Amino acid sequence: MRSLLRALGALGLLATALVVSAQPASGTYPIEDGLAATVIGTPADYKADLPEDLDFEVRSLEPLVERDTPPTLRYARPLQYLRVTQDEPAPLAFVIAGTGASALSSKCVMLSRALYDVGYSVACLPSPTSVTFMLGAAEHPVPGRMRTDVADLYRLMGAVRDDLDEQTQVTGYALTGWSLGATQAAFIARHDARVGTFGFSKVLLLNPAVNIWASVQRMDALLAENLDGGIDGIPAFVARGLGGLKQLYASGDPLRFNEDFLYRAYTSQSPDRADIAAIIGLAFRLSLANMAFGADVITRADVIVPRDEELGPYDSLDPYIQRSFKTSFAAYIDRLLVPYWNRDGRHVPRERLIAEADLRAIREFIVDNPDIGVFTSADDPILSDDEIDFLRDSFGERARIRARGGHMGNLSSQNTVRALQDFFSP
């Protein structure tokens, strides 16, 4: 199991398997393959220039729910969010992190800088799929039911608002999020339109899933169809990718593992889309495994850790991590999510859980709301062509759908950041 964990830590290095075609026009996002863009992100020459010297604060909140912390999950305390505030009166933008991400992720920082640059104070929130959120903010700590995840996020937003310093003057509210956080932002906006607590002036969805269930099935398929030997084949898979580093570092240059390194690899090696697909599937599975383990331990579901097993902070987790990592999203739904919502007097059919997490369920709200927009890419691997058409038809001129960029690959590019800032500017 330790070899598996070491292998996972080196996943990104497998991007050495790709090449780029002809150089694009200046300013155009350079990576033509959506899977490669998802892994590599935005090379330095294409990134937006954003302020670096901001006074970020990592704020800790008292738990929003009363819950004992299992010893093996103590690492996920306390409940934290990231904020940066303007010195003058300003609107506050909430940013909702994507699957498994904390409030301290690099995308939170980048989006905070972009929004601060056009006059916003910013608060970035952890994803409901992170163990930190599950422990400290979730009434129901088995993520996946949209209506309850949204209710928990909305309550956390209220706590963040109440945590602001007296000198921070908020003139209004805006909302954005990426990936799963983008889909949740749409449902939060619909909820707020009914409740009226924040009255968001602008809501922007960044690479949302249209149907959560369909998107995660695609991520599961990337792993199942492209990793030889299944989970047990990870060490060999990573070792093969690491072999490609020799050419890149024959000169003895120090290894700096970042987006520029991946782009350098991308422009110098032979293409293998199956490897890139497997990287994306593995990264998703790692987030899912962490979520499944947390949900199982908190609720004593007896799926990953036996109900009568009392794990201490220093006990080996190898067998349970392995079980978690072999849990597909379909298994998570069938063995954790559905049973949780059908016990203790509750009865929520599987079909309802899936239908509740589909943007088509709130299409009328999207169509009628002129202040909600969407940015995505036509080659985003979490979306089908029909779902791209749904976004284009439902958002109309409020949809910005680029030809290339994959899933979040072009997020920090000059063109995307400029468009985001234009969207949020008065």
N, C-alpha and C positions, 0 to 999 in steps of 0.2 A: 504493500500500500504506500510506503514511503516513496518508492520509485514512481508511483502514479502521481503523487503530489509534486515531486520535483519536476516531473514531465509537464504538469499543468502550469507550473511557474514559467516555463519556457515557451509557451504556446505561440506568442507573437513572433518568435524567431523563425517560425516556419514560413513567414512571408517571403523568405529568400527564394521561394519557388516561382516567382512571377517575373514577367517582363512587361514593359510599356510599349505602346505603338508610337507613332510619330508624335513629336512634341506639339501640344495644342497651342492655340493663340494665347498671347499673354493675358493672364487674368482668368482664363477659362479653367475650371477644375480639371486636372490633368489625367485622372485615372478613368479609363473607359469601362472597365469591368466593375459591376456593382458589388460583387463579392469581395474583390480586391480593395475597393474603396472603403468598404465596411471595416476591413482589418487595418488598413494603412492610415486612414484619416486624411488630414490636410498637411501636405509638405510645407516647410517654413516659408518658401518663396510665395506661397499662395495664401498665407494666413493674414487675417486682418491685424492691423496695428492697434492695440488696445492699451489703456493705462495699466501700468504694472505696480505702481506704488500705492495701492488702495489699503485702507485700514480695515481689513477683514477681522471679524470677531467670530469665534466659535462659541456659541451660547448653549448652555445646558439647562434643560427644563425639568421641573419635577414631573414624575410620571403622570400621565393623564388617566391611567387606570391603575387600580390596586392589583398587584400581581407579584408573587414571589419570583425571584430570579433563580432559575436552576443553576447550580454551581458551574456547569459546563458552558453556560452562556453569559457568564459574568463579563466577558470581554465586550459585550454589546451594550453595556450601561456606561454612562447615562444617555438619555434621549437628547440629541443635539441637533442644532441647525446652524447654518452659516448666514451671516448677515454683513452688509456694508451699507452705511447710511450717509446721506447727503448732509452737509452742514446747514443747509437752508431748507425751508418747507419744500416737500417733494412727494410725488406719488410713490407708493410701495408696490414693487412687483414680486409676486411669489413665483418661485421656480420649483417644479416637482421633478425629482430625479427619476431616471429610468430604472428598469428591472434590476433589483439587487443593490442599487447604488446608494451610498450614504450622501449626506448633505455636503460632504467635503470632497466630492469627486472633482476631477479636472473639468468636466463639462459644467458643473455648477459654478466653478470659479470663472471659466471663460464667459458664460452667459451673464454672470454678475458684472463682470467688467464691461461687457457690451451694453448692458442696460444702464449701469452707472454712468457710462460715457454720454448718454443722452438724457441724463437728469433724474434717474430713478434711484431711490433706495431699494435694496434687494434683499430678500430672505429666501434661501434655498432650503428645501425640505427633503428629508430622506424618503425613499420609496417605501410604500407599505409592504413591499416584498423583502425589505432588509430586516434582519433580526432586531436591530436597534428599535425600529418602528414597532415591530410585532410585540416586543416586550413592554415598551413605554407608552405607546399611543393607540394600540389596536384593541378595541372592545372584543373583537373576534380574531384571535391571533392565527388564523389559517387564511392567508391572503388568497384572493381569487374571486371573491364575490364583489362585483363592482359597487353595488349600492352601499355596502358596509365599509369598503375601503375608502370610498368617497366621503362618507360620514366621518370616518376617523381623520382623514386629511383636513376636512373642513374644521373639525374641532381643533386640530393642531394649528391651523392657520389663525384661529381665534386666540390661542395661547401665545403664539408668536406676536400677534398684534398687541396683546396685553403686556408682553415682555419688553416692548420698546422703551427706551429711555424717555424721560419727560421732555427733554430738549428736542427729540425727534418729532417733527411735525409732519403728519401724513395728510396729503391733500387729495388722495384718491387711491385706487387699487387697480392693479393689472395682474395678469396670470399667464404663465407659460409652463411648458414641460416638454420633455423629450421621450420618445418611444412609448412605453407603457404610461409614463407620466404625462405624455401628451393626450393619450386617450382619456386618462383620468381627469385631466384639466377640462376637457369638453363636458364631462358629466358634472364636474364641480360647477362649471359656469351655468349649466342648466339648473342645478340645485340652487345656486345663488340667485338666479332670476326669479325663483319662487319665494325664497326666504328673504333676500334683500339685505344681507349683512354687509357685504362688501361693495356691490354694485360695480363690477369690473368694467373699466372703460375700454380695455383691450384684452383679448384672449388669443394666444397664438399656439397652435399645435405643431410641434416639430417632429416630423417622421412618426406620426401615430400609427398604431395598429388600427385597422377598421374593425375586424373581428379578432379579439384576443385569442380565441381558441384556434382559429385558422392560422394565425401568425405563428403561434408556438408549435403547432404541428409541423410547419415548414422548418422551424429550427431543429426540431427532433429529427426530421427527415435528412437534414444536412449531415447530421452525425451518423445516423444509421446507414446512409447510402455511400458515405465517403471515407469511413474509418475502417481499414482492413483489420480484422480480428476483434472488432468491437472495443469495449473499454480496455480489455487486456492488451490491445495493440498500441496503447498510447506511448509507452516508453520507446518502442521501435519507431513510431511515427515521429516523435520529437527528435530522436537521434539522427534520423535521416535528414530532417530539416537543418539541424545544427551543422551537419557536414558542409553545407553551402556557405558557411561563414569564413572558411579558410581564404577564399579569394578576396573577400571584402576586407579582411584584416591582415593580409600578408605583409603590409607595410609596417605593421606594429602600431598603428593608430589606436588610441584608447577606444574601447567599446562603449558607446553611449546609446542605450536602447530607447529610442523615441521615434516619432513619426518620420523624421528625416532619415534615420537608419533604415526603417522599413521601406521608405521610398527609394533609397539607394539600392537596397536589395531588389526591389521591384524592377528597377531599370537595368539590372545586370544579370539576372538569372533566367532560367527557362520556365515557361508557364506550366502550372499544374493546378487547374481550378478545383480539382477534387481536394487537394491539400487545403486550399483556402476555405472551401466549404466546410471541411472538417474542423478547422480552427474556429469558425463562427459557431458551429454546432457545439463544440466543446466549451467555448466561453459561456454560451447560454446554459448548458447543462451544469456548469459550475455554479452559476447564480441560482439555478433551480435546486441544486443539491443543498446549498446553504439554507434556502428557504424551507425546503422539505424537512431538513433536520431540525431547524428551529421550531417549525410548527408541530412536529411530532413530539419533541421534548417538552414544549410548553403545555400541550394539551394531553400528554401521555396517551397518544393514539395507538401505541403498540404496533406501529407499522415498521419503524426503523430501529428504535430502541425498545426492548421489552418493557412493558409497563412496570414490572416489579424490579427493574434494574435501576439502582441509584448511582448515577455517575458522579464522581468527584471531579474537582478541577484539574487533577493530575492523572486521571485514568486515560488509558489509550482509547482513542476514538476510531482507530483504523477500521474495524469491521463495520462500524456505523456510517463512517464516511463513504466506504465502498458501497454500502447499501443505498445511501443517499444518491451517490453519483450514478447508480444504475437505474434510478427512478426517472422514467420519462414523464413528460407533462401529462400524458394520458393516464399514467399510473398515479400521479399526484392527484388528479381530479377524482379518479375512481376510488382511491384508497385513503385519501386524506380529506379533500374538500367536500365531496358529496357525503361521506359518512358524518363529517362534522355538522353539516347542515340538516342532517336527518337523525339527530339524537336530541335528548333533553326536551322532547316535545315539539321539536321543529320538523317541518316537512317542506323541503325545497327541492324539487326535481332537478336532475342533472341538466335537462334541456333549458330550464329557466336560468340556471347559473350561467350557461353558455350564452343564451340570448341577451341577458342583461349586460354583457360585456361587448356589445356590438354597437358601433356608432350609427348603424342604420336605425336603431331603436329611438334615436333622438334626431333623426334627419330633419324633421319639421323645425325644431329649434335651431339647427345649424343654418338651414336655408333662410329663416326669418331674422337671424341675428346679424346685423351688418358689422358688428365689432369683433367677430371671431374669424380668424384666418388659419390657414394651414400651409406649411412648407414641407415638401417631401421630394423624393427623387423617383423618376419613372423606373429606375432599376433597383429600387429598394427590395432586398430579398424577403422581407416580411410581408410584402404586399403582392396580390395578384393583379393582373391587368384589369379585371372587373372592379377591384377595390380602388385602383387608381382612377378609373372612370367615375366611381361613386364620389370620390373626393373632388374631382374636377367638376362634376355636375352639381354637387350639393353646395360647394363653396363658391363656385363661379369665379368672378374676378378676384375673390379673396384667396384663391388657391395659387400658390407658386410651386409648380412642379417642374423641377429641372430634369434634363435628360440623363444626367449622371451624378453620382454622389453616393450611391448605395444607401446603407442604413447609418445615418449620422456621419458619414465620411466627410461631407463638405460643410459640416456645421461651423467650423471656425474659419472658413474661407472668406476672403474679402467680399465676394459678391453676396454670400449668405448673411454675413454680419451686417453689411450695409442695408440689405433688404429688411432684416430684423429691426434694425434701428429706425429705418423709415416707417415701418409698421407701427412701432411704439411711440414715435414722435408725435406731438400734438398736431 
